[in-house]
């Protein structure tokens, strides 16, 4: 069964349908409408940014930049509202040339300061290899956790109270829980590396669960702000503006600014885990009134790898120092749950209940 409204289907075991419509459409259409209505009720983004402009510091906010659409548009909004952010790029060794070019264009046009954090490649590569060998679904956890940890650590070091995030409900909702793992789970990373890695974690940026929880939910510093949830955000409009103002260039798909992410989403996920993340990405655009369902179905029907698979596979294995034979065996092996390793799920659920009780009162 495929949802009559979006392109999510019953290949997702946890997904429920009611009268032909998936639970994400049932849940998120009203949530998006509510969020959109809030942006029209008052100048919420102006109010939020006006507070930042009053901060007496060299930088009034911190923005993580990848060269992707969302983070680039956050920088554009900062320029538009005359903020003075520090831009922080996390270089994990997998940047595409296009991503580097797009970041350079944004920085040159805005004049904002940019700092680049370059990981210890030997250590980072070993952690990525551990996740691949472990057989868990979310090997991007290694990068995503480090990006946010690096933002929090930098904000604390430079006494920057606010972090502007490109995370948003409009284009990033409705991701099946079994496709991903919680990005704040340091314990999961450490246990997987302990079991499969050859290098002890030393310089790799990590954060404990409470650092993430404080930034996202509590009114303590550094505090996370999601500006794209304060406007009627449209990805297609953001792309057109970035192209027009910064000569920014579009990627083939969401998060393809990283070669690793491209290979992971376009080859590893569908091959080993039978997951096509495009279903979620495109369904978000359908619910956000940016794409027709028929158009999304045509895209999903195209199963071709975006590029030269053999060349990319060779590059991927060579860069990670893993043999083609071992990599192919890993792809054939049965997926393993993140729950098979130490994790912070119980702590997260307990904290969430406490937060809901406090806010309910």
C-alpha positions as CSV (number, residue, x, y, z in Angstrom):
1,X,0.0,0.0,0.0
2,X,1.1,3.5,-0.8
3,X,-0.3,6.6,0.8
4,X,-3.0,8.3,-1.3
5,X,-1.6,11.7,-0.4
6,X,2.2,11.3,-0.3
7,X,4.7,8.6,-1.4
8,X,5.2,6.8,1.9
9,X,4.3,3.1,1.7
10,X,3.9,-0.1,3.7
11,X,7.5,-1.2,3.2
12,X,7.9,0.9,6.3
13,X,6.9,-1.7,9.0
14,X,6.0,0.8,11.7
15,X,3.9,3.0,9.4
16,X,0.1,2.9,10.0
17,X,-2.6,3.8,7.5
18,X,-6.1,5.1,8.0
19,X,-8.5,5.0,5.1
20,X,-5.5,5.0,2.6
21,X,-3.6,7.9,4.2
22,X,-0.4,7.4,6.2
23,X,-0.1,8.6,9.8
24,X,2.4,11.2,8.8
25,X,0.0,13.0,6.6
26,X,-2.7,12.7,9.2
27,X,-0.4,14.2,11.9
28,X,1.7,16.7,10.0
29,X,-0.8,18.5,7.8
30,X,-2.4,20.1,10.8
31,X,0.9,20.7,12.6
32,X,2.3,22.4,9.5
33,X,-0.8,24.6,9.2
34,X,-0.6,25.5,12.9
35,X,3.0,26.4,12.5
36,X,2.4,28.4,9.4
37,X,-0.5,30.3,11.0
38,X,1.8,31.2,13.9
39,X,4.2,32.9,11.5
40,X,1.5,35.1,10.1
41,X,0.2,36.1,13.6
42,X,3.2,38.3,14.4
43,X,6.7,39.1,13.5
44,X,8.1,36.2,15.4
45,X,11.4,36.0,13.5
46,X,11.9,39.8,13.8
47,X,11.2,39.6,17.6
48,X,13.7,36.7,18.0
49,X,16.4,38.3,15.9
50,X,16.0,41.7,17.6
51,X,17.0,40.1,20.9
52,X,20.1,38.7,19.3
53,X,21.1,42.1,17.9
54,X,21.1,43.6,21.5
55,X,23.8,41.1,22.6
56,X,27.1,42.8,23.4
57,X,29.5,40.3,22.1
58,X,31.8,39.9,19.1
59,X,29.3,37.4,17.7
60,X,25.6,37.4,18.6
61,X,25.0,33.9,17.3
62,X,26.7,30.8,15.9
63,X,25.6,29.1,12.6
64,X,26.8,25.7,11.4
65,X,27.3,25.7,7.6
66,X,27.5,22.6,5.4
67,X,26.9,24.3,2.0
68,X,23.4,22.7,1.9
69,X,20.1,24.6,1.3
70,X,18.9,24.9,4.9
71,X,22.1,26.1,6.5
72,X,22.9,28.4,3.6
73,X,19.4,30.0,3.9
74,X,19.9,30.5,7.6
75,X,23.1,32.5,6.8
76,X,21.0,34.5,4.3
77,X,18.4,35.3,6.9
78,X,21.2,36.4,9.3
79,X,22.5,38.8,6.6
80,X,19.0,40.0,5.8
81,X,18.3,40.8,9.5
82,X,21.7,42.4,10.1
83,X,23.0,39.8,12.6
84,X,26.7,39.2,13.2
85,X,27.1,35.4,13.4
86,X,30.2,33.3,13.4
87,X,29.9,30.6,10.8
88,X,31.3,27.2,11.7
89,X,32.0,24.4,9.2
90,X,32.6,20.8,10.3
91,X,35.0,19.2,7.8
92,X,34.8,15.5,8.1
93,X,36.8,14.8,5.0
94,X,33.9,14.0,2.7
95,X,33.0,17.5,1.3
96,X,32.0,17.7,-2.3
97,X,33.7,20.3,-4.4
98,X,30.3,21.9,-4.9
99,X,29.8,22.2,-1.2
100,X,33.1,24.0,-0.7
101,X,32.3,26.3,-3.6
102,X,28.9,27.2,-2.2
103,X,30.2,27.9,1.3
104,X,32.9,30.2,-0.2
105,X,30.3,32.1,-2.2
106,X,28.1,32.6,0.9
107,X,31.0,33.8,3.0
108,X,32.4,36.2,0.4
109,X,29.0,37.8,-0.2
110,X,28.0,38.2,3.4
111,X,31.5,39.0,4.8
112,X,30.8,36.8,7.9
113,X,33.7,35.2,9.7
114,X,34.1,31.5,9.1
115,X,35.9,28.9,11.2
116,X,36.4,25.4,9.9
117,X,36.9,22.5,12.3
118,X,38.9,19.7,10.6
119,X,38.5,16.3,12.3
120,X,41.4,14.0,13.1
121,X,40.9,11.9,9.9
122,X,42.4,8.6,11.2
123,X,40.2,8.7,14.3
124,X,37.1,9.7,12.4
125,X,37.6,7.2,9.7
126,X,38.0,4.4,12.3
127,X,34.7,5.4,13.9
128,X,32.9,5.4,10.6
129,X,34.3,2.0,9.8
130,X,33.1,0.7,13.1
131,X,29.5,1.8,12.4
132,X,29.7,0.1,9.0
133,X,31.0,-3.1,10.4
134,X,28.4,-3.0,13.3
135,X,25.6,-3.2,10.7
136,X,23.5,-0.4,12.2
137,X,21.3,1.7,10.0
138,X,22.4,5.2,11.1
139,X,26.0,5.5,10.1
140,X,25.5,9.2,9.7
141,X,25.2,9.4,13.4
142,X,28.9,9.7,13.5
143,X,28.9,13.0,11.6
144,X,25.7,14.4,12.9
145,X,26.6,14.0,16.6
146,X,30.0,15.5,16.1
147,X,28.6,18.5,14.2
148,X,26.2,19.5,17.0
149,X,28.8,18.7,19.7
150,X,31.2,21.0,17.9
151,X,28.6,23.7,17.8
152,X,27.9,23.5,21.5
153,X,31.6,23.3,22.4
154,X,32.4,26.3,20.3
155,X,29.5,28.3,21.6
156,X,30.6,27.7,25.2
157,X,34.3,28.5,24.4
158,X,33.5,31.8,22.7
159,X,30.6,32.6,25.0
160,X,28.0,32.7,22.2
161,X,24.6,32.3,23.7
162,X,22.6,31.3,20.6
163,X,23.0,28.7,17.9
164,X,20.9,29.1,14.8
165,X,20.0,25.7,13.3
166,X,18.6,24.8,9.9
167,X,16.4,22.1,11.4
168,X,12.8,22.7,10.5
169,X,9.4,21.0,10.5
170,X,8.4,22.1,7.0
171,X,10.9,19.9,5.1
172,X,12.3,17.5,7.7
173,X,9.3,15.8,9.4
174,X,8.0,12.3,9.1
175,X,11.2,10.3,9.1
176,X,10.5,6.7,10.2
177,X,12.1,6.0,13.6
178,X,13.6,2.7,12.3
179,X,15.5,4.6,9.6
180,X,17.5,6.7,12.0
181,X,18.9,6.9,15.6
182,X,18.9,9.7,18.1
183,X,21.8,12.1,17.2
184,X,22.5,12.9,20.9
185,X,23.4,9.3,21.8
186,X,27.0,9.5,22.8
187,X,26.8,6.2,24.6
188,X,25.8,4.4,21.4
189,X,28.8,5.8,19.6
190,X,31.2,4.9,22.3
191,X,30.0,1.3,22.6
192,X,30.0,0.6,18.9
193,X,33.6,2.1,18.6
194,X,34.7,0.0,21.6
195,X,33.4,-3.2,20.0
196,X,34.5,-2.6,16.4
197,X,37.1,0.2,16.4
198,X,40.9,0.1,16.6
199,X,41.4,3.6,17.9
200,X,40.3,5.0,21.2
201,X,38.1,8.1,20.9
202,X,40.2,11.2,22.0
203,X,39.7,14.3,19.8
204,X,36.4,13.3,18.1
205,X,33.8,16.0,19.3
206,X,31.2,14.5,21.6
207,X,28.4,15.8,23.9
208,X,26.5,14.2,26.6
209,X,22.8,13.8,26.4
210,X,22.1,16.8,28.7
211,X,24.1,19.2,26.6
212,X,21.8,18.5,23.7
213,X,18.7,18.5,25.9
214,X,19.6,21.9,27.5
215,X,20.3,23.5,24.1
216,X,17.1,22.3,22.5
217,X,14.5,22.3,25.3
218,X,15.6,24.4,28.3
219,X,16.0,28.1,28.6
220,X,19.7,27.8,29.4
221,X,22.7,28.6,27.3
222,X,23.9,27.9,24.7
223,X,20.3,27.9,23.3
224,X,19.2,26.4,20.0
225,X,16.9,28.5,17.8
226,X,15.3,27.2,14.6
227,X,14.6,30.3,12.5
228,X,13.1,28.3,9.6
229,X,10.2,27.3,11.9
230,X,9.5,31.0,12.4
231,X,8.8,31.7,8.7
232,X,6.7,30.0,6.1
233,X,9.7,28.1,4.8
234,X,9.7,26.8,1.3
235,X,12.7,24.9,0.1
236,X,12.2,25.8,-3.6
237,X,12.0,29.5,-2.8
238,X,15.1,29.2,-0.6
239,X,17.0,27.6,-3.5
240,X,15.9,30.2,-6.0
241,X,17.0,33.0,-3.6
242,X,20.3,31.4,-3.0
243,X,20.9,31.1,-6.7
244,X,19.9,34.6,-7.4
245,X,21.8,36.4,-4.7
246,X,24.9,34.2,-4.1
247,X,25.2,32.2,-7.4
248,X,24.7,29.2,-5.2
249,X,24.4,25.8,-7.1
250,X,21.9,23.1,-6.4
251,X,22.7,19.5,-5.5
252,X,21.2,16.4,-7.1
253,X,19.3,15.5,-3.9
254,X,18.9,16.4,-0.2
255,X,22.2,16.4,1.8
256,X,24.3,15.5,-1.3
257,X,26.8,18.2,-0.4
258,X,28.6,15.3,1.3
259,X,30.0,12.4,-0.8
260,X,29.5,10.1,2.1
261,X,25.9,11.1,2.6
262,X,25.2,10.7,-1.1
263,X,26.7,7.2,-1.2
264,X,25.0,6.2,2.0
265,X,21.5,7.4,0.9
266,X,21.7,6.4,-2.7
267,X,23.5,3.0,-2.3
268,X,24.1,1.6,1.2
269,X,20.6,2.3,2.5
270,X,18.6,0.8,-0.4
271,X,21.1,-2.1,-0.8
272,X,21.5,-3.3,2.8
273,X,18.5,-1.9,4.5
274,X,15.9,-1.6,1.7
275,X,15.4,2.0,2.6
276,X,14.7,4.8,0.1
277,X,15.0,8.1,2.1
278,X,13.7,10.0,-0.9
279,X,10.2,8.8,0.0
280,X,10.4,10.8,3.2
281,X,12.1,13.9,1.7
282,X,9.6,14.1,-1.2
283,X,6.6,13.5,1.0
284,X,7.7,16.5,3.1
285,X,7.7,18.6,0.0
286,X,4.2,17.3,-1.0
287,X,2.8,18.2,2.5
288,X,4.5,21.6,2.2
289,X,2.8,22.3,-1.1
290,X,6.0,22.3,-3.0
291,X,5.6,19.2,-5.1
292,X,2.8,17.2,-6.7
293,X,2.4,13.6,-5.8
294,X,2.7,12.4,-9.4
295,X,6.0,14.2,-9.8
296,X,7.3,12.5,-6.6
297,X,6.2,9.1,-7.8
298,X,8.2,9.5,-11.0
299,X,11.3,10.4,-9.1
300,X,10.8,7.4,-6.8
301,X,10.4,5.1,-9.8
302,X,13.9,6.0,-11.0
303,X,16.1,3.5,-9.1
304,X,19.3,4.4,-11.0
305,X,22.3,5.4,-8.9
306,X,23.1,9.2,-9.3
307,X,26.6,8.9,-10.8
308,X,29.1,6.2,-11.6
309,X,28.5,3.5,-9.0
310,X,31.7,1.5,-9.6
311,X,33.9,4.6,-9.5
312,X,32.1,5.9,-6.3
313,X,32.3,2.5,-4.6
314,X,36.0,2.2,-5.4
315,X,36.6,5.8,-3.9
316,X,34.5,5.0,-0.9
317,X,36.3,1.8,0.0
318,X,39.7,3.3,-0.7
319,X,39.1,6.4,1.4
320,X,37.9,4.3,4.3
321,X,40.7,1.7,3.8
322,X,38.3,-1.2,3.6
323,X,38.5,-3.9,0.9
324,X,35.8,-4.2,-1.7
325,X,35.3,-7.8,-0.6
326,X,34.8,-7.0,3.0
327,X,32.4,-4.1,2.1
328,X,30.3,-6.4,-0.1
329,X,30.1,-9.0,2.7
330,X,29.0,-6.3,5.1
331,X,26.2,-5.2,2.7
332,X,25.0,-8.8,2.5
333,X,24.9,-9.3,6.2
334,X,21.8,-8.9,8.3
335,X,21.1,-5.4,9.7
336,X,21.7,-4.9,13.4
337,X,19.7,-2.7,15.7
338,X,21.2,0.2,17.6
339,X,19.5,-1.3,20.6
340,X,22.0,-4.1,20.5
341,X,24.5,-1.6,21.9
342,X,24.5,0.6,24.9
343,X,22.3,3.6,24.4
344,X,20.5,6.6,26.1
345,X,16.9,5.8,25.1
346,X,15.6,5.2,28.6
347,X,17.2,8.5,29.7
348,X,15.7,10.4,26.8
349,X,12.2,9.0,27.3
350,X,12.3,9.8,31.0
351,X,13.5,13.4,30.4
352,X,10.8,13.8,27.7
353,X,8.1,12.9,30.2
354,X,9.5,15.3,32.8
355,X,9.6,18.1,30.1
356,X,6.0,17.3,29.1
357,X,4.8,17.4,32.7
358,X,6.5,20.7,33.4
359,X,5.2,22.3,30.2
360,X,1.7,20.9,30.7
361,X,1.5,22.7,34.0
